[in-house]
Amino acid sequence: MDERIPKLYETENIPFDEKIIYRRYQVKELGYYWLIAELDKKSNIAFGYANLNNDDFAEWGYISIDELELCGAELRSLAYSSHMVKRPEENIVSTQLPSYLKDNPWVEILAERGKKPV
């Protein structure tokens, strides 16, 4: 599956809620997880969605895979969410916005600017 992961910046024109997730890293005991959408295989730096057990402060950004593994994050199966690869519009990131933001037009404006609403 690694050969299918886009290189860094290859999906920068794709809205966040349409990005396809190729890997999931998790520290289960803490409720932390990282969803990987792009990867530079040489530097092992990824672009993805990080949630450190708080949906309100989760965000898109750059992630060091080496640091994740050093801190005990494990690569987890995406089998439970295989629909993300088939239909990115159902990406779990878009379903994790707080309910009061789901129909807010500012969410799309912020997403276009690469920001997450608070």
Secondary structure as UniProt FT lines:
FT   HELIX           2..4
FT   TURN            8..13
FT   HELIX           16..18
FT   STRAND          23..27
FT   TURN            28..31
FT   STRAND          32..40
FT   TURN            41..44
FT   STRAND          45..52
FT   HELIX           55..57
FT   STRAND          59..64
FT   HELIX           65..70
FT   TURN            71..72
FT   STRAND          74..76
FT   HELIX           79..81
FT   HELIX           83..86
FT   HELIX           88..90
FT   TURN            92..93
FT   HELIX           94..96
FT   HELIX           99..101
FT   TURN            102..103
FT   HELIX           105..112
FT   TURN            113..114
//
